[in-house]
Amino acid sequence: MDAKVNLKNNIYIILRMGLFTFIFLGTEYLYVDLLSQILVPNETVVLAQNYALGASTIGFLLYPIFNRLLSNHFKKIGLLLIGFISTCGLVLMTSSFTFAIGLLLFLILGILGSGVYYHSMCMMETNQYLARVVGISYFLGIMLQFLSNNLIQSKVIQSILLSISLLILIIFLIKNRPISLHEEKRAQKSNTVGIILIILIALMTCMFSTLDNAVTLVHAGGHMDIGQWPRILLALSGLVSGFIFDLQNRRYMGITMYCIMVLSTICIAVLKFAGPFTLGLMIFYLSAGFFAVFFITAFMEIARYMKVPELWAGMGRAINNIIAAIIASPVLVLLSSNSNLSVIILILVLFVAVSIVSVIYTVQKNNFIKKQTTEVIDEKEKIRRFSELYSLTERESEVFDHLVNTEDSIQVIAENLYVSKRTLERYVSAIYEKTGVKSRIGLLNLYNK
């Protein structure tokens, strides 16, 4: 793929991921604003917010089922249906059914978000500029939210804008060409690096969720509008983090994120011991931008090498949301108590745990990526040599790759290659004739000799 195509793909990916970030965070902000007008005390608003985030996790986990069970035709119909329901929900969220509609919306946003991350990862083909693409898209999404919050005061108009943005995102997804990660979809003997990453993100989320709930309580109480200038810090930190994480091909991304956790620990201390709230808020947004880019990038980086990439691509957002929902209640109890010492002890314990897991993750991830990248390169070279030996054309070689490296049916392979089933069968027949085999199993046995 040449540089111009790569640039075009990256711009397209940035627009889609940025649009999703804007929709997700914009909907969350609008949801909290509306709930703060009808619910008391403020703790109830925070709990409702975290329950909605928990609902989005279900959506993230449902997407792999949606993607694998439905044909491309029914996927498009499903996306159109989701678009209609979401648009109605966003318009009606300003009614008296805010809580229930919010749960449904975040469930749908989870499905869409998982799809966006998965297709974006596939379109990139390699992880070379992954972190900076994620960082730029995050910056775009936050800035769109910032402009929306400051230029549009009407909640109804904000919901309409979010509806339009969501429909545009769905159009992008519908127009996607079928994608297959056949080169990297082989099952791994161990998902150790994925499990370690889940634990690491869960621990980090415990710390950042504590900060987020503390800030949300202030916002819900009307003491400060967190949708104003501090959002620019969040956007800038996300942008800068993408470029920093990509240094040395993300080799030191985990250690860099660990250093940012030190800032988060300081932030909690500032907020709990009656330090300047503005200072604590600045530290929170600076570190939160790094964290968001980190958990999105980290899972997208390993997803292409996992057995179910659709599941792992959006796992970062899913883990962040579900952990935030689970710990919402105990965190609120701690924040509302006068036991500052208990809060600090808990944070220090989490910090130590993050320190240990962060080192383990960095070592395991670097070894894992190195091993998988080497295997993919070797596999492509093996395909090339086999194709030359049996004089396969470029298209036949591509079909052959799918036949031996996936368990997809002929119909699924045809959809992934964007050809008719009849055309694909002609390619398969030509491959059988050139290789002297009569079945797919025979072809696989010949290839693995």
C-alpha positions in Angstrom: 0.0 0.0 0.0 1.5 3.3 -1.1 1.9 6.4 1.0 -1.1 8.2 -0.5 -3.4 5.4 0.2 -2.0 5.1 3.7 -2.6 8.8 4.3 -6.1 8.6 2.9 -7.0 5.6 5.1 -5.5 7.3 8.2 -7.5 10.5 7.6 -10.7 8.4 7.1 -10.0 6.4 10.3 -9.3 9.6 12.3 -12.6 11.1 11.1 -14.6 8.0 12.1 -12.9 7.5 15.5 -13.1 11.2 16.3 -16.8 11.3 15.4 -17.5 8.3 17.7 -15.5 10.0 20.5 -17.6 13.1 20.1 -20.9 11.2 20.0 -20.0 9.0 23.0 -18.7 11.8 25.3 -21.3 14.3 24.0 -24.1 11.9 24.8 -22.6 11.2 28.2 -22.3 14.9 29.0 -25.9 15.6 27.8 -27.1 12.7 29.8 -25.5 13.9 33.0 -26.8 17.4 32.5 -30.3 16.2 32.0 -30.2 13.9 35.0 -28.8 16.6 37.3 -32.0 18.6 36.7 -34.3 15.7 37.7 -32.3 13.7 40.3 -31.1 14.4 43.8 -28.7 14.0 45.5 -25.7 14.5 43.3 -24.5 11.0 44.1 -27.5 9.6 42.3 -26.6 11.3 39.1 -23.1 9.8 39.3 -24.5 6.4 39.8 -26.9 6.7 36.9 -24.0 7.9 34.7 -21.9 4.8 35.6 -24.9 2.5 35.0 -25.2 3.9 31.5 -21.4 3.3 30.9 -22.0 -0.3 32.2 -24.7 -0.7 29.6 -22.3 0.4 26.8 -20.0 -2.5 27.9 -22.7 -5.0 26.9 -22.8 -3.4 23.5 -19.1 -3.7 23.1 -19.3 -7.4 23.9 -22.3 -7.9 21.6 -20.6 -6.6 18.5 -18.5 -9.8 17.7 -21.8 -11.8 17.7 -23.4 -9.2 15.5 -20.4 -9.2 13.1 -20.0 -12.9 12.8 -23.6 -14.2 12.7 -25.0 -11.7 10.2 -24.3 -11.5 6.5 -23.1 -8.2 5.1 -26.7 -7.5 3.8 -28.3 -8.0 7.2 -25.5 -6.1 8.9 -26.5 -3.1 6.8 -30.1 -3.5 7.7 -29.1 -3.8 11.4 -27.1 -0.6 11.3 -30.0 1.2 9.6 -32.3 0.0 12.4 -29.8 1.0 15.1 -29.5 4.5 13.4 -33.3 4.9 13.5 -33.6 3.8 17.2 -30.6 6.0 18.2 -31.9 9.1 16.5 -35.3 8.7 18.2 -33.6 8.0 21.5 -31.4 11.1 21.4 -34.4 13.3 20.6 -36.5 11.8 23.3 -33.8 11.8 25.9 -34.8 15.4 26.8 -38.2 13.9 27.9 -39.1 12.4 31.3 -37.6 9.0 30.3 -34.0 10.2 30.3 -32.7 7.3 32.5 -34.2 4.4 30.5 -33.5 6.0 27.1 -29.9 6.7 28.2 -29.3 3.0 29.0 -30.6 2.0 25.5 -28.5 4.6 23.8 -25.3 3.6 25.5 -25.9 0.0 24.7 -26.2 0.9 21.0 -23.1 3.2 21.3 -21.2 0.2 22.6 -22.0 -1.8 19.5 -21.1 1.0 17.2 -17.9 1.8 19.1 -16.7 -1.8 18.9 -17.4 -1.8 15.2 -15.5 1.5 14.7 -12.4 0.3 16.5 -12.4 -3.0 14.8 -12.8 -1.6 11.2 -10.3 1.2 12.0 -7.7 -1.4 13.1 -8.3 -3.5 9.9 -8.0 -0.5 7.6 -4.7 0.5 9.1 -3.2 -2.9 8.1 -0.2 -2.3 10.3 0.3 -0.7 13.8 3.0 1.7 12.6 1.2 4.9 13.5 -1.5 3.5 15.6 -1.1 5.6 18.8 -0.9 8.9 16.9 -3.9 8.1 14.8 -5.8 7.3 18.1 -4.5 10.5 19.7 -5.4 12.8 16.8 -8.9 11.2 16.6 -9.4 11.7 20.3 -8.3 15.3 20.0 -10.8 15.8 17.2 -13.6 14.2 19.2 -12.9 16.3 22.4 -12.7 19.5 20.4 -16.0 18.8 18.7 -17.5 18.3 22.1 -15.9 21.5 23.4 -17.4 23.5 20.5 -20.8 21.9 20.9 -21.0 22.6 24.6 -19.9 26.3 24.2 -21.7 27.3 21.0 -24.9 25.4 21.5 -26.9 26.1 24.7 -30.1 24.3 23.8 -30.3 20.7 25.0 -32.7 19.9 22.1 -30.3 21.3 19.5 -27.4 19.4 21.1 -29.4 16.1 20.8 -30.2 16.9 17.2 -26.5 17.5 16.4 -25.6 14.2 18.1 -28.3 12.5 16.1 -26.9 13.8 12.8 -23.4 12.9 13.8 -24.5 9.4 14.7 -26.2 8.9 11.3 -23.1 10.0 9.5 -21.1 7.5 11.5 -23.5 4.7 10.6 -23.3 5.7 6.9 -19.5 5.3 7.2 -19.9 1.8 8.7 -22.5 0.8 6.0 -20.1 1.8 3.3 -17.3 -0.3 4.7 -15.9 -2.8 2.4 -16.0 -6.3 4.0 -12.8 -6.9 6.0 -11.0 -10.0 7.0 -7.9 -10.3 9.1 -7.1 -13.8 7.7 -3.4 -13.4 8.0 -3.5 -12.8 11.8 -6.7 -14.6 12.9 -5.0 -17.8 13.8 -5.8 -19.0 17.3 -3.1 -18.3 19.9 -2.1 -20.9 22.5 -2.1 -18.2 25.2 -3.9 -15.0 25.7 -1.7 -14.0 28.6 -0.9 -10.6 27.3 -4.6 -9.8 26.8 -5.4 -10.9 30.4 -2.6 -8.9 31.9 -3.7 -5.8 29.9 -7.3 -6.3 31.2 -6.0 -6.4 34.8 -3.9 -3.3 34.2 -6.7 -1.2 32.6 -9.0 -2.3 35.4 -6.6 -1.1 38.1 -6.0 2.2 36.3 -9.7 2.7 35.8 -10.2 2.4 39.5 -8.0 5.4 40.0 -9.3 7.4 37.1 -12.9 6.6 37.9 -12.3 8.0 41.5 -11.1 11.2 39.9 -13.9 11.3 37.4 -16.6 10.8 40.0 -15.1 13.5 42.2 -15.1 16.0 39.3 -18.6 14.9 38.2 -20.0 15.5 41.7 -18.8 19.1 41.5 -20.3 19.5 38.0 -23.6 17.9 39.1 -23.8 20.2 42.1 -23.4 23.3 39.8 -20.2 24.5 41.4 -18.2 24.3 38.2 -19.0 23.6 34.5 -16.4 21.0 33.5 -17.4 21.4 29.8 -15.4 24.6 29.5 -11.7 25.4 29.1 -10.3 22.3 31.0 -11.6 20.2 28.1 -8.9 21.8 25.9 -6.3 20.3 28.3 -7.9 16.9 27.8 -7.8 17.2 24.0 -4.2 18.4 24.0 -3.0 15.7 26.3 -4.7 13.1 24.1 -2.9 14.5 21.1 0.5 14.7 22.7 0.2 11.2 24.2 -0.4 9.7 20.7 3.0 11.0 19.5 4.8 10.1 22.7 3.4 6.6 22.8 4.5 5.9 19.2 8.1 6.5 20.0 10.2 3.4 19.4 7.2 1.7 18.0 5.3 1.9 21.3 8.0 0.0 23.1 7.8 2.2 26.2 4.1 3.0 26.1 3.4 1.1 29.2 6.2 2.7 31.3 5.2 6.2 30.0 1.6 5.6 31.1 2.9 4.4 34.5 4.6 7.8 35.0 1.3 9.5 34.2 -0.3 7.5 37.0 2.0 9.3 39.4 0.3 12.5 38.4 -3.1 10.9 39.0 -2.1 9.9 42.5 -1.0 13.5 43.2 -4.3 14.8 41.8 -6.4 12.6 44.2 -4.3 13.9 47.2 -4.9 17.5 46.1 -8.7 17.0 45.8 -9.0 15.1 49.1 -6.9 17.5 51.2 -8.7 20.6 50.1 -6.0 21.7 47.7 -6.8 24.1 44.9 -9.6 22.5 42.9 -8.5 24.1 39.6 -5.0 22.5 40.1 -6.5 19.1 40.7 -8.8 19.5 37.7 -5.9 20.4 35.4 -3.9 17.4 36.6 -6.9 15.2 36.1 -7.5 16.2 32.5 -3.8 16.1 31.5 -3.5 12.5 32.8 -7.0 11.4 31.6 -6.2 12.2 28.0 -3.1 9.9 28.2 -5.2 7.2 29.8 -7.9 7.2 27.1 -5.4 7.0 24.3 -3.5 4.3 26.1 -6.3 1.9 26.7 -7.7 2.3 23.1 -4.3 1.9 21.5 -3.2 -1.0 23.7 -6.1 -3.2 22.8 -6.2 -2.3 19.2 -2.5 -3.1 19.0 -2.9 -6.7 20.2 -6.4 -7.3 18.7 -5.2 -8.1 15.2 -3.2 -11.1 16.5 -6.0 -12.5 18.6 -8.5 -15.2 17.7 -11.5 -12.9 17.9 -10.2 -9.4 16.9 -13.7 -7.9 16.9 -13.9 -8.6 20.6 -10.4 -7.3 21.5 -10.4 -4.1 19.4 -12.9 -2.3 21.6 -12.1 -4.1 24.8 -10.3 -1.0 26.3 -13.4 1.1 26.3 -15.5 -1.9 27.5 -13.2 -2.6 30.5 -13.0 1.1 31.4 -16.8 1.5 31.4 -17.7 -1.7 33.3 -15.1 -1.2 36.0 -16.3 2.4 36.4 -19.9 1.1 36.8 -18.9 -1.6 39.3 -16.9 0.6 41.6 -19.2 3.7 41.4 -21.1 3.0 44.6 -18.1 2.3 46.9 -16.2 5.2 45.4 -19.0 7.6 46.1 -19.2 6.3 49.7 -15.5 7.0 50.1 -15.6 10.4 48.5 -18.6 11.4 50.7 -16.9 10.3 53.9 -14.5 12.3 56.0 -11.9 9.5 56.0 -9.2 11.1 53.8 -6.7 8.6 55.2 -8.7 5.6 53.9 -8.9 7.1 50.5 -5.2 7.8 50.3 -4.3 4.3 51.6 -6.6 2.7 48.9 -5.0 4.9 46.2 -1.5 3.9 47.3 -2.4 0.2 47.2 -3.8 0.6 43.7 -0.7 2.5 42.7 1.6 -0.2 43.9 -0.5 -2.8 42.0 -0.5 -0.7 38.9 3.3 -0.4 39.2 3.8 -4.2 39.3 1.3 -5.1 36.5 2.6 -2.3 34.3 6.1 -3.7 34.3 4.8 -7.2 33.6 2.6 -5.9 30.8 5.4 -4.0 29.1 7.7 -7.1 29.0 4.9 -9.5 27.9 3.5 -7.2 25.2 6.9 -6.4 23.6 7.7 -10.2 23.4 4.2 -11.0 22.1 4.2 -8.3 19.4 7.7 -9.3 18.2 6.7 -12.9 18.0 3.4 -12.3 16.2 5.0 -9.9 13.7 7.7 -12.3 12.8 5.1 -15.1 12.3 3.0 -12.9 10.0 6.0 -12.0 7.9 7.1 -15.6 7.6 3.5 -16.6 6.6 3.3 -14.0 3.9 6.7 -15.2 2.5 5.5 -18.8 2.6 2.4 -17.8 0.6 4.5 -16.0 -1.9 6.8 -18.9 -2.5 3.9 -21.3 -2.8 2.2 -19.1 -5.3 5.4 -18.9 -7.4 5.9 -22.6 -7.3 2.4 -23.3 -8.7 2.2 -20.2 -10.9 -0.8 -18.7 -9.1 -2.0 -15.3 -10.2 -2.1 -12.5 -7.8 -5.9 -12.9 -7.3 -5.6 -16.7 -7.0 -2.8 -16.2 -4.4 -5.2 -14.0 -2.4 -8.0 -16.6 -2.6 -5.5 -19.3 -1.6 -4.4 -17.3 1.4 -8.0 -17.2 2.6 -8.6 -20.9 1.9 -5.6 -22.1 4.0 -5.5 -19.5 6.8 -9.1 -19.2 7.7 -12.1 -21.5 8.4 -14.5 -19.1 6.5 -17.0 -20.6 4.1 -16.8 -19.9 0.4 -19.7 -17.5 0.8 -17.9 -15.5 3.5 -14.6 -15.5 1.6 -16.5 -14.2 -1.5 -18.0 -11.4 0.6 -14.6 -10.5 2.1 -13.0 -10.4 -1.3 -15.9 -8.4 -2.7 -16.6 -10.9 -5.5 -19.6 -13.2 -6.3 -19.7 -16.7 -5.1 -19.6 -18.0 -8.6 -16.5 -15.9 -9.5 -14.8 -17.2 -6.3 -15.6 -20.8 -7.2 -13.8 -20.3 -10.6 -10.7 -19.1 -8.8 -10.9 -22.1 -6.4 -11.2 -24.5 -9.4 -8.2 -22.9 -11.0 -6.1 -23.3 -7.8 -7.2 -27.0 -7.5 -6.2 -27.6 -11.1 -2.8 -26.0 -10.8 -1.9 -27.7 -7.5 -3.4 -31.1 -8.4 -5.7 -31.4 -5.4 -9.4 -32.0 -5.3 -10.5 -30.4 -2.0 -9.7 -27.7 0.5 -8.3 -30.2 3.0 -6.0 -31.5 0.3 -4.9 -28.0 -0.5 -4.2 -27.4 3.2 -2.2 -30.7 3.5 -0.1 -29.7 0.5 0.6 -26.3 1.9 1.7 -27.6 5.3 4.0 -30.3 4.0 
